[in-house]
Amino acid sequence: MIRNTSLIEKAVITFAILTVIIPLAIFYSILPKPTINNCSKELGFVSKVVNGSGKRDIVIGIQGSDRYYYINRAVERGLSADQLSEQILNKHIEVMTINHFIFFDPTGITKHIAQIKSGGVVIYTEM
């Protein structure tokens, strides 16, 4: 009888994960459309511009920051890391990042870029 109880508990836990936890994780990871009201401005000097691990995103490093700033699906939007690097590497930029909770990144170390400005000129925008 103990075995059956253990099997039932495992089935209930598996059911809960599949029907509740996974959909909530996906829901809280969806990016909202960027607006002035749901973005934060960050300033800094660009230390690196590279392709993300999936090769579709571009990741930007800012001196003194431990965060990862990224342009989601940048390559699909016609951007390249080399092109963007020529424009902003070692330059002071203003980055607008979307304020949202990502279930898989609860510490907020990864920031989605909604807009980049350098010298008052918009280099990239989703707004």
Backbone atoms as SQL, in Angstrom:
CREATE TABLE atoms (id INTEGER PRIMARY KEY, chain TEXT, resi INTEGER, resn TEXT, atom TEXT, x REAL, y REAL, z REAL);
INSERT INTO atoms VALUES
  (1, 'A', 1, 'MET', 'N', 0.821, -1.198, 0.000),
  (2, 'A', 1, 'MET', 'CA', 0.000, 0.000, 0.000),
  (3, 'A', 1, 'MET', 'C', 0.858, 1.252, 0.000),
  (4, 'A', 2, 'ILE', 'N', 2.011, 1.212, 0.633),
  (5, 'A', 2, 'ILE', 'CA', 2.902, 2.368, 0.680),
  (6, 'A', 2, 'ILE', 'C', 3.353, 2.742, -0.731),
  (7, 'A', 3, 'ARG', 'N', 3.608, 1.756, -1.553),
  (8, 'A', 3, 'ARG', 'CA', 4.032, 2.018, -2.931),
  (9, 'A', 3, 'ARG', 'C', 2.961, 2.775, -3.709),
  (10, 'A', 4, 'ASN', 'N', 1.721, 2.393, -3.549),
  (11, 'A', 4, 'ASN', 'CA', 0.632, 3.056, -4.263),
  (12, 'A', 4, 'ASN', 'C', 0.495, 4.516, -3.844),
  (13, 'A', 5, 'THR', 'N', 0.645, 4.795, -2.563),
  (14, 'A', 5, 'THR', 'CA', 0.570, 6.164, -2.072),
  (15, 'A', 5, 'THR', 'C', 1.695, 6.996, -2.688),
  (16, 'A', 6, 'SER', 'N', 2.870, 6.434, -2.741),
  (17, 'A', 6, 'SER', 'CA', 4.007, 7.133, -3.324),
  (18, 'A', 6, 'SER', 'C', 3.773, 7.406, -4.801),
  (19, 'A', 7, 'LEU', 'N', 3.208, 6.450, -5.499),
  (20, 'A', 7, 'LEU', 'CA', 2.912, 6.609, -6.923),
  (21, 'A', 7, 'LEU', 'C', 1.845, 7.679, -7.137),
  (22, 'A', 8, 'ILE', 'N', 0.840, 7.695, -6.286),
  (23, 'A', 8, 'ILE', 'CA', -0.222, 8.704, -6.378),
  (24, 'A', 8, 'ILE', 'C', 0.353, 10.098, -6.106),
  (25, 'A', 9, 'GLU', 'N', 1.205, 10.217, -5.094),
  (26, 'A', 9, 'GLU', 'CA', 1.833, 11.513, -4.795),
  (27, 'A', 9, 'GLU', 'C', 2.645, 12.013, -5.978),
  (28, 'A', 10, 'LYS', 'N', 3.403, 11.131, -6.600),
  (29, 'A', 10, 'LYS', 'CA', 4.194, 11.508, -7.776),
  (30, 'A', 10, 'LYS', 'C', 3.300, 11.952, -8.921),
  (31, 'A', 11, 'ALA', 'N', 2.185, 11.263, -9.102),
  (32, 'A', 11, 'ALA', 'CA', 1.248, 11.620, -10.168),
  (33, 'A', 11, 'ALA', 'C', 0.632, 12.997, -9.909),
  (34, 'A', 12, 'VAL', 'N', 0.268, 13.268, -8.667),
  (35, 'A', 12, 'VAL', 'CA', -0.317, 14.574, -8.309),
  (36, 'A', 12, 'VAL', 'C', 0.705, 15.694, -8.512),
  (37, 'A', 13, 'ILE', 'N', 1.936, 15.476, -8.098),
  (38, 'A', 13, 'ILE', 'CA', 2.992, 16.483, -8.275),
  (39, 'A', 13, 'ILE', 'C', 3.254, 16.727, -9.755),
  (40, 'A', 14, 'THR', 'N', 3.332, 15.656, -10.528),
  (41, 'A', 14, 'THR', 'CA', 3.546, 15.797, -11.972),
  (42, 'A', 14, 'THR', 'C', 2.393, 16.563, -12.619),
  (43, 'A', 15, 'PHE', 'N', 1.175, 16.240, -12.244),
  (44, 'A', 15, 'PHE', 'CA', 0.003, 16.942, -12.771),
  (45, 'A', 15, 'PHE', 'C', 0.054, 18.428, -12.422),
  (46, 'A', 16, 'ALA', 'N', 0.422, 18.761, -11.195),
  (47, 'A', 16, 'ALA', 'CA', 0.509, 20.158, -10.771),
  (48, 'A', 16, 'ALA', 'C', 1.561, 20.909, -11.578),
  (49, 'A', 17, 'ILE', 'N', 2.686, 20.281, -11.798),
  (50, 'A', 17, 'ILE', 'CA', 3.749, 20.929, -12.570),
  (51, 'A', 17, 'ILE', 'C', 3.289, 21.196, -13.994),
  (52, 'A', 18, 'LEU', 'N', 2.671, 20.212, -14.606),
  (53, 'A', 18, 'LEU', 'CA', 2.259, 20.348, -16.004),
  (54, 'A', 18, 'LEU', 'C', 1.098, 21.317, -16.199),
  (55, 'A', 19, 'THR', 'N', 0.195, 21.390, -15.245),
  (56, 'A', 19, 'THR', 'CA', -1.000, 22.215, -15.441),
  (57, 'A', 19, 'THR', 'C', -0.951, 23.589, -14.780),
  (58, 'A', 20, 'VAL', 'N', -0.073, 23.779, -13.813),
  (59, 'A', 20, 'VAL', 'CA', -0.041, 25.053, -13.095),
  (60, 'A', 20, 'VAL', 'C', 1.303, 25.755, -13.215),
  (61, 'A', 21, 'ILE', 'N', 2.344, 25.119, -12.804),
  (62, 'A', 21, 'ILE', 'CA', 3.645, 25.773, -12.695),
  (63, 'A', 21, 'ILE', 'C', 4.227, 26.147, -14.059),
  (64, 'A', 22, 'ILE', 'N', 4.227, 25.234, -15.001),
  (65, 'A', 22, 'ILE', 'CA', 4.801, 25.533, -16.328),
  (66, 'A', 22, 'ILE', 'C', 4.035, 26.654, -17.031),
  (67, 'A', 23, 'PRO', 'N', 2.694, 26.620, -17.090),
  (68, 'A', 23, 'PRO', 'CA', 1.988, 27.750, -17.714),
  (69, 'A', 23, 'PRO', 'C', 2.249, 29.090, -17.016),
  (70, 'A', 24, 'LEU', 'N', 2.346, 29.087, -15.687),
  (71, 'A', 24, 'LEU', 'CA', 2.657, 30.328, -14.970),
  (72, 'A', 24, 'LEU', 'C', 4.052, 30.825, -15.317),
  (73, 'A', 25, 'ALA', 'N', 5.007, 29.922, -15.427),
  (74, 'A', 25, 'ALA', 'CA', 6.373, 30.306, -15.789),
  (75, 'A', 25, 'ALA', 'C', 6.396, 30.941, -17.167),
  (76, 'A', 26, 'ILE', 'N', 5.674, 30.359, -18.087),
  (77, 'A', 26, 'ILE', 'CA', 5.619, 30.914, -19.449),
  (78, 'A', 26, 'ILE', 'C', 4.927, 32.267, -19.429),
  (79, 'A', 27, 'PHE', 'N', 3.801, 32.367, -18.721),
  (80, 'A', 27, 'PHE', 'CA', 3.049, 33.624, -18.661),
  (81, 'A', 27, 'PHE', 'C', 3.901, 34.762, -18.104),
  (82, 'A', 28, 'TYR', 'N', 4.635, 34.515, -17.042),
  (83, 'A', 28, 'TYR', 'CA', 5.432, 35.568, -16.427),
  (84, 'A', 28, 'TYR', 'C', 6.746, 35.838, -17.156),
  (85, 'A', 29, 'SER', 'N', 7.025, 35.102, -18.211),
  (86, 'A', 29, 'SER', 'CA', 8.229, 35.343, -18.997),
  (87, 'A', 29, 'SER', 'C', 7.927, 36.071, -20.304),
  (88, 'A', 30, 'ILE', 'N', 6.661, 36.330, -20.599),
  (89, 'A', 30, 'ILE', 'CA', 6.282, 37.025, -21.823),
  (90, 'A', 30, 'ILE', 'C', 6.587, 38.507, -21.660),
  (91, 'A', 31, 'LEU', 'N', 7.277, 39.070, -22.652),
  (92, 'A', 31, 'LEU', 'CA', 7.631, 40.490, -22.609),
  (93, 'A', 31, 'LEU', 'C', 6.443, 41.365, -22.970),
  (94, 'A', 32, 'PRO', 'N', 6.190, 42.398, -22.186),
  (95, 'A', 32, 'PRO', 'CA', 5.149, 43.349, -22.585),
  (96, 'A', 32, 'PRO', 'C', 5.682, 44.264, -23.682),
  (97, 'A', 33, 'LYS', 'N', 4.778, 44.897, -24.416),
  (98, 'A', 33, 'LYS', 'CA', 5.190, 45.877, -25.421),
  (99, 'A', 33, 'LYS', 'C', 5.842, 47.049, -24.692),
  (100, 'A', 34, 'PRO', 'N', 7.045, 47.449, -25.126),
  (101, 'A', 34, 'PRO', 'CA', 7.738, 48.524, -24.406),
  (102, 'A', 34, 'PRO', 'C', 7.062, 49.885, -24.584),
  (103, 'A', 35, 'THR', 'N', 6.942, 50.611, -23.472),
  (104, 'A', 35, 'THR', 'CA', 6.442, 51.984, -23.456),
  (105, 'A', 35, 'THR', 'C', 7.317, 52.779, -22.497),
  (106, 'A', 36, 'ILE', 'N', 7.176, 54.071, -22.530),
  (107, 'A', 36, 'ILE', 'CA', 7.920, 54.926, -21.596),
  (108, 'A', 36, 'ILE', 'C', 7.591, 54.544, -20.150),
  (109, 'A', 37, 'ASN', 'N', 6.341, 54.166, -19.893),
  (110, 'A', 37, 'ASN', 'CA', 5.893, 53.854, -18.534),
  (111, 'A', 37, 'ASN', 'C', 6.401, 52.529, -17.983),
  (112, 'A', 38, 'ASN', 'N', 6.776, 51.571, -18.849),
  (113, 'A', 38, 'ASN', 'CA', 7.232, 50.281, -18.321),
  (114, 'A', 38, 'ASN', 'C', 8.718, 50.024, -18.611),
  (115, 'A', 39, 'CYS', 'N', 9.459, 51.091, -18.850),
  (116, 'A', 39, 'CYS', 'CA', 10.897, 50.967, -19.109),
  (117, 'A', 39, 'CYS', 'C', 11.703, 51.800, -18.121),
  (118, 'A', 40, 'SER', 'N', 12.951, 51.386, -17.934),
  (119, 'A', 40, 'SER', 'CA', 13.898, 52.132, -17.106),
  (120, 'A', 40, 'SER', 'C', 15.080, 52.547, -17.962),
  (121, 'A', 41, 'LYS', 'N', 15.614, 53.723, -17.661),
  (122, 'A', 41, 'LYS', 'CA', 16.765, 54.244, -18.387),
  (123, 'A', 41, 'LYS', 'C', 18.040, 53.893, -17.639),
  (124, 'A', 42, 'GLU', 'N', 19.014, 53.400, -18.372),
  (125, 'A', 42, 'GLU', 'CA', 20.322, 53.108, -17.798),
  (126, 'A', 42, 'GLU', 'C', 21.378, 53.727, -18.703),
  (127, 'A', 43, 'LEU', 'N', 22.427, 54.248, -18.098),
  (128, 'A', 43, 'LEU', 'CA', 23.495, 54.913, -18.836),
  (129, 'A', 43, 'LEU', 'C', 24.807, 54.184, -18.611),
  (130, 'A', 44, 'GLY', 'N', 25.684, 54.218, -19.620),
  (131, 'A', 44, 'GLY', 'CA', 26.991, 53.614, -19.434),
  (132, 'A', 44, 'GLY', 'C', 27.785, 53.533, -20.716),
  (133, 'A', 45, 'PHE', 'N', 29.043, 53.089, -20.567),
  (134, 'A', 45, 'PHE', 'CA', 29.929, 52.902, -21.709),
  (135, 'A', 45, 'PHE', 'C', 29.869, 51.449, -22.152),
  (136, 'A', 46, 'VAL', 'N', 29.758, 51.231, -23.436),
  (137, 'A', 46, 'VAL', 'CA', 29.641, 49.886, -23.986),
  (138, 'A', 46, 'VAL', 'C', 31.015, 49.220, -23.998),
  (139, 'A', 47, 'SER', 'N', 31.106, 48.051, -23.359),
  (140, 'A', 47, 'SER', 'CA', 32.369, 47.320, -23.285),
  (141, 'A', 47, 'SER', 'C', 32.425, 46.147, -24.264),
  (142, 'A', 48, 'LYS', 'N', 31.257, 45.675, -24.690),
  (143, 'A', 48, 'LYS', 'CA', 31.249, 44.589, -25.675),
  (144, 'A', 48, 'LYS', 'C', 29.915, 44.534, -26.397),
  (145, 'A', 49, 'VAL', 'N', 29.963, 44.019, -27.611),
  (146, 'A', 49, 'VAL', 'CA', 28.771, 43.759, -28.420),
  (147, 'A', 49, 'VAL', 'C', 29.027, 42.413, -29.098),
  (148, 'A', 50, 'VAL', 'N', 28.238, 41.405, -28.749),
  (149, 'A', 50, 'VAL', 'CA', 28.466, 40.056, -29.275),
  (150, 'A', 50, 'VAL', 'C', 27.136, 39.383, -29.618),
  (151, 'A', 51, 'ASN', 'N', 27.216, 38.338, -30.417),
  (152, 'A', 51, 'ASN', 'CA', 26.040, 37.511, -30.682),
  (153, 'A', 51, 'ASN', 'C', 25.718, 36.704, -29.437),
  (154, 'A', 52, 'GLY', 'N', 24.427, 36.531, -29.185),
  (155, 'A', 52, 'GLY', 'CA', 24.002, 35.695, -28.071),
  (156, 'A', 52, 'GLY', 'C', 24.247, 34.233, -28.379),
  (157, 'A', 53, 'SER', 'N', 24.015, 33.385, -27.413),
  (158, 'A', 53, 'SER', 'CA', 24.293, 31.957, -27.585),
  (159, 'A', 53, 'SER', 'C', 23.448, 31.329, -28.683),
  (160, 'A', 54, 'GLY', 'N', 22.258, 31.859, -28.921),
  (161, 'A', 54, 'GLY', 'CA', 21.405, 31.319, -29.972),
  (162, 'A', 54, 'GLY', 'C', 21.673, 31.923, -31.333),
  (163, 'A', 55, 'LYS', 'N', 22.593, 32.887, -31.404),
  (164, 'A', 55, 'LYS', 'CA', 23.004, 33.572, -32.637),
  (165, 'A', 55, 'LYS', 'C', 21.938, 34.499, -33.215),
  (166, 'A', 56, 'ARG', 'N', 20.746, 34.537, -32.639),
  (167, 'A', 56, 'ARG', 'CA', 19.717, 35.456, -33.137),
  (168, 'A', 56, 'ARG', 'C', 19.666, 36.736, -32.320),
  (169, 'A', 57, 'ASP', 'N', 20.139, 36.656, -31.073),
  (170, 'A', 57, 'ASP', 'CA', 20.143, 37.822, -30.189),
  (171, 'A', 57, 'ASP', 'C', 21.501, 38.499, -30.233),
  (172, 'A', 58, 'ILE', 'N', 21.515, 39.776, -29.827),
  (173, 'A', 58, 'ILE', 'CA', 22.770, 40.494, -29.654),
  (174, 'A', 58, 'ILE', 'C', 22.853, 40.902, -28.194),
  (175, 'A', 59, 'VAL', 'N', 24.001, 40.645, -27.586),
  (176, 'A', 59, 'VAL', 'CA', 24.225, 40.948, -26.173),
  (177, 'A', 59, 'VAL', 'C', 25.193, 42.116, -26.072),
  (178, 'A', 60, 'ILE', 'N', 24.858, 43.057, -25.201),
  (179, 'A', 60, 'ILE', 'CA', 25.677, 44.251, -25.010),
  (180, 'A', 60, 'ILE', 'C', 26.138, 44.281, -23.558),
  (181, 'A', 61, 'GLY', 'N', 27.438, 44.517, -23.373),
  (182, 'A', 61, 'GLY', 'CA', 27.996, 44.664, -22.041),
  (183, 'A', 61, 'GLY', 'C', 28.244, 46.130, -21.752),
  (184, 'A', 62, 'ILE', 'N', 27.920, 46.555, -20.548),
  (185, 'A', 62, 'ILE', 'CA', 28.146, 47.935, -20.119),
  (186, 'A', 62, 'ILE', 'C', 29.148, 47.908, -18.974),
  (187, 'A', 63, 'GLN', 'N', 30.174, 48.747, -19.085),
  (188, 'A', 63, 'GLN', 'CA', 31.233, 48.790, -18.076),
  (189, 'A', 63, 'GLN', 'C', 30.647, 48.977, -16.687),
  (190, 'A', 64, 'GLY', 'N', 31.137, 48.179, -15.738),
  (191, 'A', 64, 'GLY', 'CA', 30.718, 48.297, -14.349),
  (192, 'A', 64, 'GLY', 'C', 29.386, 47.651, -14.027),
  (193, 'A', 65, 'SER', 'N', 28.727, 47.056, -15.001),
  (194, 'A', 65, 'SER', 'CA', 27.438, 46.418, -14.751),
  (195, 'A', 65, 'SER', 'C', 27.597, 44.903, -14.824),
  (196, 'A', 66, 'ASP', 'N', 26.921, 44.201, -13.923),
  (197, 'A', 66, 'ASP', 'CA', 26.950, 42.743, -13.961),
  (198, 'A', 66, 'ASP', 'C', 25.738, 42.176, -14.701),
  (199, 'A', 67, 'ARG', 'N', 24.970, 43.057, -15.332),
  (200, 'A', 67, 'ARG', 'CA', 23.789, 42.633, -16.076),
  (201, 'A', 67, 'ARG', 'C', 24.137, 42.312, -17.524),
  (202, 'A', 68, 'TYR', 'N', 23.247, 41.537, -18.130),
  (203, 'A', 68, 'TYR', 'CA', 23.341, 41.234, -19.553),
  (204, 'A', 68, 'TYR', 'C', 22.205, 41.969, -20.254),
  (205, 'A', 69, 'TYR', 'N', 22.532, 42.825, -21.172),
  (206, 'A', 69, 'TYR', 'CA', 21.550, 43.570, -21.943),
  (207, 'A', 69, 'TYR', 'C', 21.462, 42.913, -23.314),
  (208, 'A', 70, 'TYR', 'N', 20.252, 42.658, -23.784),
  (209, 'A', 70, 'TYR', 'CA', 20.143, 41.961, -25.059),
  (210, 'A', 70, 'TYR', 'C', 19.026, 42.523, -25.927),
  (211, 'A', 71, 'ILE', 'N', 19.236, 42.410, -27.235),
  (212, 'A', 71, 'ILE', 'CA', 18.203, 42.717, -28.210),
  (213, 'A', 71, 'ILE', 'C', 17.687, 41.372, -28.691),
  (214, 'A', 72, 'ASN', 'N', 16.447, 41.105, -28.374),
  (215, 'A', 72, 'ASN', 'CA', 15.848, 39.827, -28.725),
  (216, 'A', 72, 'ASN', 'C', 15.636, 39.728, -30.235),
  (217, 'A', 73, 'ARG', 'N', 16.076, 38.631, -30.816),
  (218, 'A', 73, 'ARG', 'CA', 15.916, 38.354, -32.243),
  (219, 'A', 73, 'ARG', 'C', 16.453, 39.491, -33.112),
  (220, 'A', 74, 'ALA', 'N', 17.565, 40.026, -32.700),
  (221, 'A', 74, 'ALA', 'CA', 18.174, 41.161, -33.405),
  (222, 'A', 74, 'ALA', 'C', 18.507, 40.826, -34.852),
  (223, 'A', 75, 'VAL', 'N', 19.012, 39.636, -35.092),
  (224, 'A', 75, 'VAL', 'CA', 19.395, 39.245, -36.451),
  (225, 'A', 75, 'VAL', 'C', 18.171, 39.221, -37.356),
  (226, 'A', 76, 'GLU', 'N', 17.036, 38.757, -36.827),
  (227, 'A', 76, 'GLU', 'CA', 15.793, 38.744, -37.598),
  (228, 'A', 76, 'GLU', 'C', 15.317, 40.167, -37.904),
  (229, 'A', 77, 'ARG', 'N', 15.768, 41.130, -37.122),
  (230, 'A', 77, 'ARG', 'CA', 15.385, 42.535, -37.324),
  (231, 'A', 77, 'ARG', 'C', 16.371, 43.263, -38.232),
  (232, 'A', 78, 'GLY', 'N', 17.341, 42.516, -38.776),
  (233, 'A', 78, 'GLY', 'CA', 18.295, 43.101, -39.710),
  (234, 'A', 78, 'GLY', 'C', 19.539, 43.680, -39.070),
  (235, 'A', 79, 'LEU', 'N', 19.758, 43.413, -37.785),
  (236, 'A', 79, 'LEU', 'CA', 20.942, 43.918, -37.096),
  (237, 'A', 79, 'LEU', 'C', 22.040, 42.857, -37.073),
  (238, 'A', 80, 'SER', 'N', 23.257, 43.313, -36.943),
  (239, 'A', 80, 'SER', 'CA', 24.374, 42.389, -36.735),
  (240, 'A', 80, 'SER', 'C', 25.232, 42.936, -35.601),
  (241, 'A', 81, 'ALA', 'N', 25.903, 42.029, -34.915),
  (242, 'A', 81, 'ALA', 'CA', 26.767, 42.439, -33.809),
  (243, 'A', 81, 'ALA', 'C', 27.892, 43.331, -34.322),
  (244, 'A', 82, 'ASP', 'N', 28.450, 43.011, -35.494),
  (245, 'A', 82, 'ASP', 'CA', 29.532, 43.820, -36.064),
  (246, 'A', 82, 'ASP', 'C', 29.059, 45.239, -36.368),
  (247, 'A', 83, 'GLN', 'N', 27.906, 45.352, -36.990),
  (248, 'A', 83, 'GLN', 'CA', 27.343, 46.667, -37.346),
  (249, 'A', 83, 'GLN', 'C', 27.079, 47.495, -36.087),
  (250, 'A', 84, 'LEU', 'N', 26.446, 46.885, -35.100),
  (251, 'A', 84, 'LEU', 'CA', 26.126, 47.598, -33.869),
  (252, 'A', 84, 'LEU', 'C', 27.392, 47.954, -33.105),
  (253, 'A', 85, 'SER', 'N', 28.372, 47.068, -33.129),
  (254, 'A', 85, 'SER', 'CA', 29.649, 47.319, -32.470),
  (255, 'A', 85, 'SER', 'C', 30.327, 48.566, -33.037),
  (256, 'A', 86, 'GLU', 'N', 30.294, 48.723, -34.351),
  (257, 'A', 86, 'GLU', 'CA', 30.883, 49.914, -34.989),
  (258, 'A', 86, 'GLU', 'C', 30.215, 51.196, -34.514),
  (259, 'A', 87, 'GLN', 'N', 28.931, 51.109, -34.217),
  (260, 'A', 87, 'GLN', 'CA', 28.179, 52.299, -33.814),
  (261, 'A', 87, 'GLN', 'C', 28.319, 52.653, -32.338),
  (262, 'A', 88, 'ILE', 'N', 28.430, 51.640, -31.463),
  (263, 'A', 88, 'ILE', 'CA', 28.349, 51.958, -30.029),
  (264, 'A', 88, 'ILE', 'C', 29.497, 51.462, -29.158),
  (265, 'A', 89, 'LEU', 'N', 30.386, 50.600, -29.656),
  (266, 'A', 89, 'LEU', 'CA', 31.462, 50.076, -28.810),
  (267, 'A', 89, 'LEU', 'C', 32.336, 51.208, -28.282),
  (268, 'A', 90, 'ASN', 'N', 32.609, 51.190, -26.990),
  (269, 'A', 90, 'ASN', 'CA', 33.403, 52.210, -26.290),
  (270, 'A', 90, 'ASN', 'C', 32.763, 53.598, -26.311),
  (271, 'A', 91, 'LYS', 'N', 31.458, 53.646, -26.519),
  (272, 'A', 91, 'LYS', 'CA', 30.737, 54.919, -26.506),
  (273, 'A', 91, 'LYS', 'C', 29.747, 54.931, -25.349),
  (274, 'A', 92, 'HIS', 'N', 29.404, 56.129, -24.911),
  (275, 'A', 92, 'HIS', 'CA', 28.409, 56.310, -23.861),
  (276, 'A', 92, 'HIS', 'C', 27.033, 56.162, -24.497),
  (277, 'A', 93, 'ILE', 'N', 26.203, 55.308, -23.893),
  (278, 'A', 93, 'ILE', 'CA', 24.857, 55.106, -24.430),
  (279, 'A', 93, 'ILE', 'C', 23.803, 55.270, -23.343),
  (280, 'A', 94, 'GLU', 'N', 22.592, 55.468, -23.798),
  (281, 'A', 94, 'GLU', 'CA', 21.409, 55.459, -22.956),
  (282, 'A', 94, 'GLU', 'C', 20.588, 54.260, -23.412),
  (283, 'A', 95, 'VAL', 'N', 20.321, 53.364, -22.493),
  (284, 'A', 95, 'VAL', 'CA', 19.573, 52.148, -22.813),
  (285, 'A', 95, 'VAL', 'C', 18.256, 52.160, -22.058),
  (286, 'A', 96, 'MET', 'N', 17.173, 51.936, -22.769),
  (287, 'A', 96, 'MET', 'CA', 15.867, 51.768, -22.135),
  (288, 'A', 96, 'MET', 'C', 15.605, 50.265, -22.069),
  (289, 'A', 97, 'THR', 'N', 15.377, 49.756, -20.856),
  (290, 'A', 97, 'THR', 'CA', 15.114, 48.325, -20.677),
  (291, 'A', 97, 'THR', 'C', 13.707, 48.132, -20.122),
  (292, 'A', 98, 'ILE', 'N', 13.076, 47.050, -20.543),
  (293, 'A', 98, 'ILE', 'CA', 11.706, 46.765, -20.114),
  (294, 'A', 98, 'ILE', 'C', 11.700, 46.247, -18.678),
  (295, 'A', 99, 'ASN', 'N', 10.847, 46.837, -17.847),
  (296, 'A', 99, 'ASN', 'CA', 10.662, 46.376, -16.466),
  (297, 'A', 99, 'ASN', 'C', 9.646, 45.242, -16.463),
  (298, 'A', 100, 'HIS', 'N', 10.099, 44.042, -16.209),
  (299, 'A', 100, 'HIS', 'CA', 9.198, 42.908, -16.110),
  (300, 'A', 100, 'HIS', 'C', 9.899, 41.775, -15.376),
  (301, 'A', 101, 'PHE', 'N', 9.095, 40.901, -14.837),
  (302, 'A', 101, 'PHE', 'CA', 9.624, 39.747, -14.110),
  (303, 'A', 101, 'PHE', 'C', 9.760, 38.587, -15.080),
  (304, 'A', 102, 'ILE', 'N', 10.928, 37.948, -15.081),
  (305, 'A', 102, 'ILE', 'CA', 11.133, 36.747, -15.871),
  (306, 'A', 102, 'ILE', 'C', 11.252, 35.592, -14.892),
  (307, 'A', 103, 'PHE', 'N', 10.361, 34.645, -15.012),
  (308, 'A', 103, 'PHE', 'CA', 10.323, 33.514, -14.084),
  (309, 'A', 103, 'PHE', 'C', 11.665, 32.791, -14.013),
  (310, 'A', 104, 'PHE', 'N', 12.328, 32.657, -15.165),
  (311, 'A', 104, 'PHE', 'CA', 13.584, 31.914, -15.209),
  (312, 'A', 104, 'PHE', 'C', 14.791, 32.786, -14.855),
  (313, 'A', 105, 'ASP', 'N', 14.568, 34.087, -14.564),
  (314, 'A', 105, 'ASP', 'CA', 15.630, 35.007, -14.160),
  (315, 'A', 105, 'ASP', 'C', 15.111, 35.886, -13.020),
  (316, 'A', 106, 'PRO', 'N', 14.836, 35.297, -11.867),
  (317, 'A', 106, 'PRO', 'CA', 14.220, 36.070, -10.778),
  (318, 'A', 106, 'PRO', 'C', 15.099, 37.184, -10.221),
  (319, 'A', 107, 'THR', 'N', 16.407, 37.121, -10.440),
  (320, 'A', 107, 'THR', 'CA', 17.286, 38.174, -9.924),
  (321, 'A', 107, 'THR', 'C', 17.334, 39.396, -10.844),
  (322, 'A', 108, 'GLY', 'N', 16.821, 39.270, -12.060),
  (323, 'A', 108, 'GLY', 'CA', 16.789, 40.403, -12.983),
  (324, 'A', 108, 'GLY', 'C', 18.135, 40.745, -13.593),
  (325, 'A', 109, 'ILE', 'N', 19.018, 39.778, -13.712),
  (326, 'A', 109, 'ILE', 'CA', 20.341, 40.039, -14.270),
  (327, 'A', 109, 'ILE', 'C', 20.289, 40.227, -15.789),
  (328, 'A', 110, 'THR', 'N', 19.268, 39.696, -16.432),
  (329, 'A', 110, 'THR', 'CA', 19.100, 39.814, -17.879),
  (330, 'A', 110, 'THR', 'C', 18.085, 40.910, -18.172),
  (331, 'A', 111, 'LYS', 'N', 18.467, 41.858, -19.020),
  (332, 'A', 111, 'LYS', 'CA', 17.587, 42.990, -19.334),
  (333, 'A', 111, 'LYS', 'C', 17.334, 43.070, -20.834),
  (334, 'A', 112, 'HIS', 'N', 16.075, 43.124, -21.201),
  (335, 'A', 112, 'HIS', 'CA', 15.678, 43.242, -22.605),
  (336, 'A', 112, 'HIS', 'C', 15.765, 44.714, -23.028),
  (337, 'A', 113, 'ILE', 'N', 16.490, 44.973, -24.098),
  (338, 'A', 113, 'ILE', 'CA', 16.663, 46.341, -24.596),
  (339, 'A', 113, 'ILE', 'C', 15.476, 46.738, -25.457),
  (340, 'A', 114, 'ALA', 'N', 14.855, 47.854, -25.108),
  (341, 'A', 114, 'ALA', 'CA', 13.768, 48.408, -25.906),
  (342, 'A', 114, 'ALA', 'C', 14.268, 49.547, -26.796),
  (343, 'A', 115, 'GLN', 'N', 15.345, 50.223, -26.343),
  (344, 'A', 115, 'GLN', 'CA', 15.863, 51.347, -27.130),
  (345, 'A', 115, 'GLN', 'C', 17.310, 51.639, -26.736),
  (346, 'A', 116, 'ILE', 'N', 18.100, 52.026, -27.730),
  (347, 'A', 116, 'ILE', 'CA', 19.481, 52.468, -27.499),
  (348, 'A', 116, 'ILE', 'C', 19.654, 53.817, -28.156),
  (349, 'A', 117, 'LYS', 'N', 20.219, 54.758, -27.392),
  (350, 'A', 117, 'LYS', 'CA', 20.579, 56.070, -27.926),
  (351, 'A', 117, 'LYS', 'C', 22.060, 56.303, -27.671),
  (352, 'A', 118, 'SER', 'N', 22.706, 56.955, -28.614),
  (353, 'A', 118, 'SER', 'CA', 24.101, 57.367, -28.444),
  (354, 'A', 118, 'SER', 'C', 24.232, 58.770, -28.998),
  (355, 'A', 119, 'GLY', 'N', 24.702, 59.672, -28.165),
  (356, 'A', 119, 'GLY', 'CA', 24.833, 61.067, -28.601),
  (357, 'A', 119, 'GLY', 'C', 23.499, 61.695, -28.954),
  (358, 'A', 120, 'GLY', 'N', 22.422, 61.257, -28.291),
  (359, 'A', 120, 'GLY', 'CA', 21.083, 61.789, -28.545),
  (360, 'A', 120, 'GLY', 'C', 20.412, 61.206, -29.784),
  (361, 'A', 121, 'VAL', 'N', 21.100, 60.313, -30.493),
  (362, 'A', 121, 'VAL', 'CA', 20.564, 59.702, -31.714),
  (363, 'A', 121, 'VAL', 'C', 20.073, 58.286, -31.381),
  (364, 'A', 122, 'VAL', 'N', 18.866, 57.962, -31.820),
  (365, 'A', 122, 'VAL', 'CA', 18.327, 56.624, -31.604),
  (366, 'A', 122, 'VAL', 'C', 19.028, 55.664, -32.557),
  (367, 'A', 123, 'ILE', 'N', 19.703, 54.683, -31.971),
  (368, 'A', 123, 'ILE', 'CA', 20.435, 53.658, -32.739),
  (369, 'A', 123, 'ILE', 'C', 19.525, 52.452, -32.997),
  (370, 'A', 124, 'TYR', 'N', 18.700, 52.119, -32.017),
  (371, 'A', 124, 'TYR', 'CA', 17.796, 50.982, -32.111),
  (372, 'A', 124, 'TYR', 'C', 16.579, 51.288, -31.264),
  (373, 'A', 125, 'THR', 'N', 15.390, 50.882, -31.731),
  (374, 'A', 125, 'THR', 'CA', 14.194, 51.068, -30.928),
  (375, 'A', 125, 'THR', 'C', 13.127, 50.036, -31.260),
  (376, 'A', 126, 'GLU', 'N', 12.388, 49.664, -30.238),
  (377, 'A', 126, 'GLU', 'CA', 11.183, 48.845, -30.358),
  (378, 'A', 126, 'GLU', 'C', 9.969, 49.666, -29.919),
  (379, 'A', 127, 'MET', 'N', 10.216, 50.890, -29.539),
  (380, 'A', 127, 'MET', 'CA', 9.150, 51.741, -28.990),
  (381, 'A', 127, 'MET', 'C', 8.479, 52.542, -30.085);
